[in-house]
Amino acid sequence: MGALHEGHLSLVKKSLDSCNHTVVSIFVNPKQFAPDEDFESYPRDLTQDQSALESLGVDILFLPDNSIIYSDNFSTYVEENALSKGLESISRPHFFKGVLTVVLKLFNIINPESVFFGKKDYQQFRLVEKMVEDLNLDITVVGGETIREKSGLAMSSRNKAFSKQEIQSLEIIYQSLKMAKDRVLLGEKDALIVKNLIKETLLTLSGLKIDYIEITDIKNLSAVETINQSVLISLAVYFKNVRLIDNIEVMV
């Protein structure tokens, strides 16, 4: 959705390294924002985005406007009814319907052989994989690892709202996830104990509010109470009214 940072550009580089041609689309999708969310204030910097993509050697930058993607009588949407439950959909029940709809439209317009999605938005990444599988799309979905600030904070377009000191303080998010992963690898199987460890760590940062902390099966994204398989530890928090997400994979 633009305001490109090194996380986005790492995905572009993956495409450039493995594909004959690389197309980047930038479209701030109104269908994935609720009326009370930050669509109008969402970061946009098209001049910087174009410069970054040109310097990397991207073949095509696709910049559709809203009328191209959504006609006046638009009424067809894509919904997934398993992996989309829980996690992000609890706070943002409209979100994945909007994401999958626009992603499928972009797939149909561009007709890619491979597509690249970051794992910071892990549920979104898995949902795109599932849509491709369920709808028999001849596309390879490639996941990219989360790219982080020096502090460990996952890169996000919304990080521009923070000062350097705040970005440093927000290292607590990734630190809490790494501590939780270490606890699981040391043998802790009670998901509630692990989640409480994360909660206690996060709340040491004044002004941070927790939206959710969840531990799920890494394949089906269903919540677990006992950790006896590989899991994804996910969280969402608010800081200065900015919503941040992060996760960590734990392979056991």
N, C-alpha and C positions, 0 to 999 in steps of 0.2 A: 504493500500500500504506500510505498514511497518513503521519504525521509530515510534514505538508505544508510545503513551503518555496516560495520565490518561483518556482522552476522549475515546480512543479506548478500554482501559481496562475496562471502565465502561460498555461498550456494552458486552464485554466478560463475565463480572460478571453477567449481566442480563441473559445471556444464561446459565451460570453455575447454577444460582438460579432457572431456570424454565425448563430446558431441561435435559434429561437423559444423553446425550452426547453432547460435544461441539467441533466443528471443526472451526479452524481459518485459513483462507487463506491469504497469503501474496504474492502479485504479483504487481509490478509496471507496470501498463498497458500502453504500448506505444501508444495505439490507442486513448487515451484521451489527448494526448499532441500534440500541433501544432509544426511545425518545429522550431519556434522561442521560444518555451517554455522550461522549465527547466527539461526535462526528465533525461538527463545525470547527472545533479547536484542535482536531487531530493534526499532528505535525506534518507539514508539507514543505518541500524544498526542491522543486522540480529542476531548477538550474543546477544545483549541486548534484542531484541525482544524474542528470544527463552528462555532466562532466565526468563523474566517476565511471559511468558505464562506457562512455567513449574511450576513456583512458585504458579500460580493460579490453577493448576490442569487441564489444557486443555487436552482433549483426543488426538486430532490430530492437527498437524500443516501441512497444505498443501502448498507446495512450488513449484508450477509448473514453468518451464522455458518457455521462449517465444515460443519455437518450439512445446510444448505441447498444448498451447492455440491457437496459430496461425500457421497453416501449411503454407508451401510455396505458395500454391495456394488458400489461404483463401480469400473469396470474399462475405461472407454473413454477413449482419449487421442488427441490431435492431434499429429502429427509432420510436419515438413517436412524434406526430404532433400537440399537444395542449399545455400540461403543459410545454413542452420543449421550448416554445417560450418565448422570453424576458429573463430578469434577466441574468443568467450566459451565456446563449447562444448568447447574443449580442456580448460580448467580446470573447467568446470561442465557435463559432458555431459548431466545431467538437466534443465538449466535451461529450455531452450526448449520441451521437451515439456510441462512444467508451465505455462509462460507461455501458450502457444497454446491449451492446453486450457481454462484458466480464462477467457481472453479470449473465446474462442468461446462459452462458457457465458454470460458476461456480455452478449455481443452478443444471444444468443437470448432472454435474460430481459428486457433493456431495449429491444431493437429500435431502435437508434439510426439516424439518417440519416448523421451524421458522427461521427467519433471523433478524438481528439487525443492524439498520442504525442510525447514529447520525443526529439530527435535525439541527446541524450547517450548514450542506449541505442540507438545507430544500427542495430545488427543486429536488435534487437527491433522497431524501427520498420519496417524493411524486411521482416521476417518477417510482421508483421501485414498489411502491404500485400500480400504474396505470398499469404497465406492468403485474404484477401478476394478477390483475383483468381482464385485456383485453385478456390475453392469457390463462386464466383458469388454472393457476398454483395453485396447492394445497399447498400453503405456507402462513404462517402468517407473515406479516411484522410488526416488532416492532420498534418504534421510541425511541431514547434515547435523553434526554435533553443535551444541550451543557454544557460541563465541562470547567471551566474557571481557568485561573491563579488567584492568589490572587488579582491582579490588576483589574480583570474583563475581561481581554483579552481572547477571546476564544482560547482554546488550539488547537495547530496546529503543525504538524511536521516542518513547516517552521519557527516556533518561535525560533528555534535554531540559526537563523541568527541574533538575537537581543541580546543586552546586558541586564542586569537586569534593568538598568535605562531606556532603551528604552521600555522594557516590561511594566514598570510602567507608562511611558508616554502614551503608547498606550491604557491605560484605557479609554482614550477619546472616543474610538470607542463604547464601551458598554455604557458609560455614555450618549452619544448622543442618542442612541437607547432608553434608559430608559427615558430620558427627553421627547423624542417624544411620547413614550407610555403614559406618564403622561399627556401630552398635549391633546392627543386624548381622554383619559378617563375623562378629565375635560370638554370635549365637542367640541373640535376643529374638524371640519369636512372637512376642505379644505386641501387636500393632499399636494398641492404645499406649503402651509404655513408650514406644518410639515416637508417636505423635506428641505425647506430652513433653518429651525431651525437646523436640523442635519448638513447641509452643513456648516453653520456659526460656529457651535461648532467644527466640525472636522478640519476646516482650521485654528484653533488656534494652532494646532500642526505643527510646522515648518517641512517641508520635506514630509508631507503627501499629497498624490494626490488622488482625488476621481475618481473611475471608474464609479460607478453608485450609486444612492440612489433611491429606488423604494418602492411604497406601493401597495400591491396587495390584491385581494380577497384571503382569506386564503385557500379556497378549490380549486379554479380553477387557482390561481396564475396569474390572469389577472389584469392589472393595473387599479387602480381606481382614479378618480378625486375627488369624494366626499366620505367621510368615513361614511357610514351608515350601515356597517356590520363588522363582525370580519375580521381583516386584518393581513397581515404579512408585517413588515417593514424590508427591506433587504438592504444591502449595500456591496460594494466591494471597497477596497482602495489599494493603493500602498504605501509602506514605505521601503526605502532602496532597491527599485526595487523588493520587495517581495509583492506578492498579498495576501491580507487577506480578508476574507468574514465573515459576521456575520448577525444576524437577531433577531427579537423579535416578538412574537405573541401578538396580542392585541385583546382580546375577548370583543366585545361590543354587 
